[in-house]
Amino acid sequence: MLEKIISVANEVVWNPVLVVLLIVAGLYFSIRTRFVQVRRFGTMIRSLFSRNTGGKGISSFQAFCIALSGRVGTGNIVGVATAIAFGGPGAVFWMWVVAFFGASTAFIESTLAQMYKFHHRSGYRGGPFSFIEKGLGLRWLGIAFAAITVVGCGLFLTTVQANGVSSAVHNAFPVSTLTTGIVLAVLLGLVVLGGVQRIARVASVVTPFMALGYILMALVVIGFHIREVPEVLGAIVTNAFGIHPVCGGILGSTIAMGVKRGIFSNEAGQRTGAIVSAAADVPHPAQQGLAQAFSVYVDTLLVCTATALMILTSGTYNILDAKTGAFLYESAPQLANNYVGYTQSAVDSVFAGFGSEFVSVAMVFFAFSTIMAYYFYAESSLIYLCRGRSPRVEKIAIRIFQALMLLAVVFGAVREADMIWQLGDIGVGLMAWVTVVSLFFLYPKAIQALKEFEQQRKG
């Protein structure tokens, strides 16, 4: 009964209107910013290293790393494999589309977060809940959004990451999923109890290391299958439009899976990049917006693509009918619907016997850093909800949440993957609905900030 309720809720939240709305938002904001994600690509990179203006918040680079930690997670390994399993190679194309246009959405939401941030004793805080309240004058919706973020990030999405780690570790080592969950919870507790500055320091070290290491391994695997690359790229494009005897019948699933997994991975239009952007201490709001737009590129166009090309060039995947579960294409029958195994077997195709171990270690790093970022998002939301109350009330609320989140890590580690992924999708979808609608009302302020920033640079 619980699984049925979750499945129905997922279908309601992720109806075709939301998918279309997110794509339209990215396209519209790209046009209104005159494709800032292309015009200001160089400035995006330079913005990462802007200096703090007053030392009251974290640096732009630290904010970039925390946001990238939230974006680069199990979605880049398990999520990409799931998208291919239910949408075929064409799903990757739609992930690219979402990333390209989503970069402009990330710019808008992160710039607005900077403009409407508030000061807290731990540093700057803010996000969609702030610009919804101050920009739209809808405090009740800001409170609702913050509450959804606490539950969505702190519980639902956390269970997804923990489930991906426990599955990968169990596939590679003789370790129970419960043990993995407990160890992950303990390590997470050591970091989050140290506050935002410890989270920022850990993220700025772990995130670049893990992303670079994973991409280098992917390049090696792809290099061994270099002859397959042209055919795979062709399949990605043609299958994206149903020009294939197998994928033609699941075109709707191809687009939906590509968009959903793309959004789940890079999070543009949801809220998370905006929450961490508000914590940054930068000279101009648009500067942080550009830095966060770049993180979308790194997540999807680099890390997700690396996973997709590894799987597709190695042929370690199957395609399933999302409604019936029947196999439409079996390139790796022995893997069935073991989505983590798709990536692990791809590495094994070059480094025999090493794939499970490598992917498991990568998953641990990815998921740990992502859960760490999720905690930051949820804590910022709790701080917003506790504004006007005594510091003692806020502290108690945070401690209770910390306990619940660590329990969610253990719970997610031992549950079945399908239900966990649907819970994550519900959390992502609810936040996406509220954020993207709000952005349509407030985007002119971000456009004005961009114009001011560009005029300053000319002057």
Buried (B, 14 or more C-beta within 10 A) or exposed (E): EEEEEBBEBBEEBBEEEBBEBBBEBBBBBBEBBEBBBEEBBEBBEBBBEBEBEEEEBBBBBBBBBBBBBBBBBBBBBBBBBBBBBBBBBBBBBBBBBBBBBBBBBBBBBBBBBBBBBBEBEBBBBBBBBBBBBBBBEBEEBBBBBBBBBBBBBBBBBBBBBBBBBBBBBBBBEEEBBEBBBBBBBEBBBEBBEEBBEBBBBBBBEBBBEBBEBBBEBBEEBBEEBEEBBEEBBEBBBBBBBBEBEEBBEBBEBBBBBBBBBBBBBBBBBBBBBBBBBBBBBBBBBBBBBBBBBBBBBBBBBBBBBBBBBBBBBBBBBBBBEBEEEEBBBEBBEEBEBBBBBBBBBBBBBBBEEBBBBBBBBBBBBBBBBBBBBBBBBBBBBBBBBBEEEEEEEBEEBBEEBBEBBBBBBBBBBBBEBBBBBBBBBBBBBBBBBBBBBBBEEBBEBBBEBBEEBBEEEEE
